[in-house]
Amino acid sequence: MTETPPPLHRRAEAAVVELLNRERVMTIAVIRDDGWPQATTVGYYNEGLDLYFSIARSSQKFVNLQADSRASIAIRSRSGGGSTGLSMAGHVVEITDPAVAESLNQRLLERYPEAHVYSPSGAAVALLRFRPVIVSAVGVALDRSDPQTFRIAERDAKDPPAES
């Protein structure tokens, strides 16, 4: 039986968010219909611990997420060395409200002026939000090289993104 991890505390959360703010690429693993994991690399934009990304609706990843919203992500810090990074387990939901997508686009462009917006024309692309429940960090929080695992109070997956 696995022990329940302690709650994510402010200092650790701040360190994790700092890493998320620095990086732009994550590996996301989703569950295929045959039970095997499927891992791919995608770009992301974060607001706090919530990660936003877009994928093709025709992709196997999108089909898999429609069947099971659970996913795990991994991010290795390019600037923090080979042993610095994190993994998070959580849920993915689609952002379908055009006003929320536009608001995310504006904040994305403010942070990364050279970036393209999330809402390409047409219905071929889905905008998704990953919301973590478990965070495991290595060399990120408290300057420790051993993994530290924390839980986050599970929020309703349908909650709208926080406004900045």
C-alpha positions in Angstrom: 0.0 0.0 0.0 1.3 3.4 -0.9 1.5 6.1 1.7 -0.4 9.3 1.0 2.1 12.1 0.2 2.1 15.3 2.3 0.4 18.4 1.0 2.3 20.7 -1.3 3.6 23.5 0.8 4.2 27.1 -0.4 8.0 26.9 -0.7 7.8 23.8 -2.8 5.0 25.1 -4.9 6.9 28.3 -5.6 9.9 26.3 -6.7 7.8 24.0 -8.9 6.0 27.0 -10.5 9.4 28.7 -11.1 10.6 25.6 -13.0 7.3 25.5 -15.0 7.7 29.2 -15.9 11.3 28.6 -17.2 10.5 25.6 -19.3 8.2 25.2 -22.3 8.3 21.5 -23.3 6.8 18.5 -21.4 6.3 14.9 -22.0 2.8 13.8 -21.4 1.8 10.2 -20.9 -1.8 9.1 -21.4 -3.6 5.8 -21.2 -4.3 3.9 -24.4 -7.4 1.8 -24.8 -5.3 -1.3 -24.5 -4.0 -0.1 -21.1 -0.5 0.7 -22.3 0.8 4.2 -21.7 1.4 6.6 -24.6 4.0 9.3 -24.1 4.6 12.2 -26.4 6.3 15.6 -26.2 4.3 18.9 -26.5 4.8 22.5 -25.7 2.9 24.1 -22.9 2.0 27.4 -21.2 1.4 27.4 -17.5 -0.6 29.5 -15.0 0.7 28.4 -11.7 0.5 24.6 -11.6 -2.1 24.4 -14.4 -0.6 23.5 -17.8 -2.2 24.4 -21.1 -1.4 22.7 -24.4 -3.0 22.1 -27.8 -3.1 18.9 -29.8 -4.8 17.7 -33.0 -8.3 16.3 -32.5 -7.4 13.5 -34.9 -4.4 12.4 -32.7 -4.4 9.2 -30.8 -3.5 11.2 -27.7 -6.8 13.2 -27.9 -8.8 10.0 -28.4 -7.1 8.5 -25.4 -7.8 11.5 -23.2 -11.5 11.5 -24.2 -11.7 8.0 -22.8 -9.6 8.6 -19.7 -8.7 12.0 -18.4 -5.8 10.8 -16.3 -2.3 11.8 -17.4 1.2 12.1 -16.2 3.7 14.8 -17.3 7.5 15.0 -17.0 9.6 18.1 -17.3 13.4 18.2 -17.2 15.0 21.5 -16.4 17.4 22.5 -19.1 19.0 25.1 -16.9 18.9 23.1 -13.6 21.1 20.3 -14.7 20.4 16.7 -15.6 19.0 15.7 -12.2 16.5 18.6 -11.9 12.9 18.1 -13.0 9.5 17.0 -12.0 6.7 14.7 -12.8 3.0 15.4 -12.1 -0.1 13.2 -12.2 -3.4 14.7 -12.8 -6.4 15.2 -15.1 -6.8 16.8 -18.5 -10.0 18.6 -19.7 -10.7 20.4 -22.9 -11.2 24.2 -22.8 -14.2 24.8 -25.1 -15.2 28.4 -24.1 -13.9 30.8 -26.8 -13.6 33.6 -24.3 -11.4 31.6 -22.0 -9.2 30.5 -25.0 -8.9 34.1 -26.1 -7.9 35.2 -22.6 -5.3 32.4 -22.5 -4.0 33.6 -25.9 -3.6 37.1 -24.6 -1.7 36.0 -21.5 0.5 33.6 -23.6 1.4 36.4 -25.9 2.3 38.7 -23.0 4.6 36.1 -21.6 6.1 34.9 -24.9 5.6 37.6 -27.6 7.2 35.3 -30.2 4.7 32.5 -29.6 1.8 31.5 -31.7 -1.7 31.6 -30.2 -3.5 28.5 -29.0 -6.6 29.0 -31.1 -5.7 28.2 -34.7 -8.7 28.5 -36.9 -11.0 25.6 -37.3 -12.0 22.7 -35.2 -9.0 20.5 -35.9 -7.1 21.5 -32.7 -8.2 21.0 -29.1 -7.0 23.3 -26.3 -6.4 21.3 -23.1 -5.7 22.0 -19.5 -3.7 19.6 -17.3 -4.4 20.1 -13.6 -2.1 18.2 -11.2 -3.1 16.1 -8.2 0.4 14.7 -7.4 3.7 16.5 -7.8 7.1 14.7 -7.6 10.1 17.0 -7.8 13.8 16.1 -8.0 16.3 18.9 -7.2 13.5 21.5 -7.4 12.2 22.1 -3.9 14.3 22.6 -0.8 17.6 22.0 -2.8 17.3 18.3 -2.4 18.5 15.8 -5.0 16.2 13.0 -3.8 12.6 13.0 -5.1 10.0 14.7 -3.0 6.3 13.9 -3.6 3.4 16.1 -2.6 -0.3 15.9 -3.1 -2.5 18.8 -4.2 -6.1 19.0 -2.9 -8.0 17.7 -5.9 -10.0 20.5 -7.5 -13.0 20.1 -9.7 -11.6 19.3 -13.2 -14.3 21.6 -14.7 -13.2 24.6 -12.7 -12.4 27.5 -15.1 -8.8 28.6 -15.2 -7.7 31.3 -12.7 -7.8 34.8 -14.1 -4.6 36.8 -13.8 
